[in-house]
Amino acid sequence: MTDLVYRSVAELSGEIRTGALSPVTLLETVLARVERCRGLNAFITVTADAARAQARDAEREIARGQYRGPLHGIPVSLKDLIDTRGVRCTCGSRILADRVPSADAAVVERLRDAGAVLLGKNALHEFAFGITTNNPHFGPTRNPWGVDRIPGGSSGGSGAAVAAGLGPVSLGTDTGGSIRIPAALCGVVGLKPTFGRVSRHGVFPLSWTLDHVGPLTRTVEDAALVLQAIAGPDPRDPSTLGQSVPDFRAGLRTSVAGARVGVLADEYHQEMADDVRSQFRAALEVLSGLGFRLEDVRFPRPAETRAAAQAVILAEASSVHEGWVRERPGDYGPDTLDLLRQGLFLTATQYLRAQKVRALLLGEADGLLRPYAALVAPTTPVVASAIGQKMVALAGREVEVRGAMTRLVRLINFVGLPAISVPCGFGADGLPVGLQFIGRALDEATLLAVAHAYEQATPWHTRRPPDPPEHL
């Protein structure tokens, strides 16, 4: 049954709808896989009994002709900072280790309405404030492609779960790359929608003006299906936008041949390891062969943007945690506590200056993207580092792992644009490399169509990691 756990939502839903596959059979196969791969530490909580009840309900509904759509009967996991009614939501922390929400987050309500089977809660970096998912309270999550390597973060459990066949879909959050980084390092698809496209009601905040919720999946089509289910305005989240939600799956069939794609060729975006550069160049050749018109472009003020984004995330995160940092500092892991304390020293003037930079950049980024279907760059400039590794080599110098991994993704959170990471090959030690497409605001349809065209022309999304060793 190994093949079954690696199939896409689009494939599975077709069989479920016709009765060729039972949601109960699918769930039990996935649960067995979760048990087999416990050593990856991709889950904090597995809700097996509740999931079985949901799968039986889905089976009965479908048999009665009450099919709800392509997520009906599909196992879905959630990053463990997304509220789930009656199921603990730890945020990967000691402070909230026993918290049990009384209501679902908005995205969970919408997944339930779509008939999804909620499988459990995925591991994450403590309070989502990091990129390794080396969690001091719940242990490190391991990358299925190399169990001594990080899966990325902060949605590392989500990336590892989808890559290892522990369910075809997980929802993560992305504040400075936290969906796209694990997608790239684990060789799966990760979509950060436009800021405001998806409600964050019931999602524990890291940085309220930078946080996004989005899916990690096996294919671009699956990402479109999940976005369809969770997108849309929500009066409980004032940041959500009122625009209608297009048919993202149908948009994949739109021809984008001949469209202009901007290659981020400024010095900032061209700083990457040799193995990543090799795969990136090969990906550009594929895009050119598909008929895309590639043109070099420069992202406005990348270094200034990165500094301003760092100021915003530090200030806003520290505001959320200020009371706990003062009263319960010993309950945080060292790296999270250090970042939160840094934020407490930022002044209001520094925060407001960063927001002024943001206002300027919003217009500049919009102007840059207007002629293009998408921009393209690597997702991360290096492949997955070893668990516990502090520094990596980049462009002939040693840089911190956190800085390297967020270098090419954080800027996009700051301007709220949609972006997607898709697999584009393998680098050093056979570890995945990710390709990032960046789209126009609220134009996920075109972004998904471009990414889908690339994905369908390459074999990378069909590759599977080896089974983890038994001793883990």
C-alpha positions, 0 to 999 in steps of 0.5 A: 500500500506504499503507493497509495500514501504517495498519491495526490488528492486529485487521484485519491478523490477521483477513486473515492467519489466513484467508490473505488477507494474507501475513505476508511481504507485510505485513512487506515493505510495512512495511520499505519504509515504514520506509525511506521514513520514515528521516528521522523517526529512529524506529529505532536498529536495524532487524532486516530479515533476521531479521524476514524469516525470522520472517515466512516461519516465521509464514507456514508455520506458519499454512498448516499450521494452527498459528495462534498468535493475533492477533499471529502474523505481525504486525510489532512493534518494541521500545524499545531498552532491552528486551533482544533476544537477539543484537541490540544494545540501546543504551538510547539511550546511548554507554555501552551502544552496543555491548551485545548481550544473550545472552537476550530480555527476558520480554516479548520471549519472550512476543511470540515465543511469540505469533508476532510478527515483531520488526522492530527497536529504537526510538529513545528518550531517553538511558537513558529519562531524559527526555521529548523523545527529542532524543538526543545520541548518535543524533540527535533523533526527529521527530514525524510530525505536525510534523517540527520537533516532539518526539514525546515520550519517553522512548518517542519512537521507539515513538510516532513509529513507530506514528503513521507506519505503521512497524508497528502495535505497539511496546512502550515503558516508562513511569516518569513518563509515557514511554508516555502522553506520546509516545502523546498527542503522536503521536496514538496509543494508549499503555497503562501497565498496573498496576504488576506486571501485566507482567514487567520482567525483561530491561528496563534500569531507570530507577527500579525502583519506578516502571518499567512496560512496555506497548504503543503501538498504533493502537487500544484493541483492539490495546492489549488484544491486546498486553497479553493476550500480555505480561501475567502473573506471572514468577518472575524479576521479584519485583514481578509479581503472581500474579493470572490474566490476564483476556480483555482483548479480550472485556472490550471488549464489556462495556457500561459505559454509565451508569458513573461517571467521575471528572473530575479537576477540582482546580486542579492538573489543570485547568492546561492550554493553551487548545487542550488545554482545548477538546479536553478539554471536547469529549471530556467532552461525548462521554463524557456523550453515551455515558451516562457519569455525570461527577462532579468529583473531586480527586486527593489531594495532587497537588503533594506527590505530584509532589515525592515521585515526583521524589525517588524517580526521581532517587534510584533512577536515580542508584543505577543509574548511580552508577558510570558517573556517577563514572567516565564522565561525558563519555559522558552527554548534558548533560540526563541527566547533570544529572538523575543528579547531582541524584539523588546529592545526595538523602539516604536520609532524603529518599528514605524520606520520599518513600516514606512519602508514597507509602504514604499515597497508595496508600490515598487513591488506591484510595479515590478510585477505588473508586466509579468505572470510571475517572478522566479528564484530559488526558494532557499540558497542552500539545501537542508543543513544538519540538525543542530548545525549553526552555520552554513557556507554561502558564497564563500563565507559562513552564515547563520542557518536561519539567515541563509534559509530565510534570505530569498523568502522573507521579502515576499511576506513583507509585501504580502504577495503570493508565492509557491515553492515546487521541487526542482531537483536535487543538490548535495547529498541527494537533498531536494532543491526548491524553485520559488514562483512569486505572483501578483497580488490576488492572482494566485490563479496565474501563479498556480498555472505557471508553477503547474506548467513547470511541474508537469514538464519535470519529474521532481514531484514524483520522487519519493524519499527512502523509508526511515530506518527502523531504529529511529 
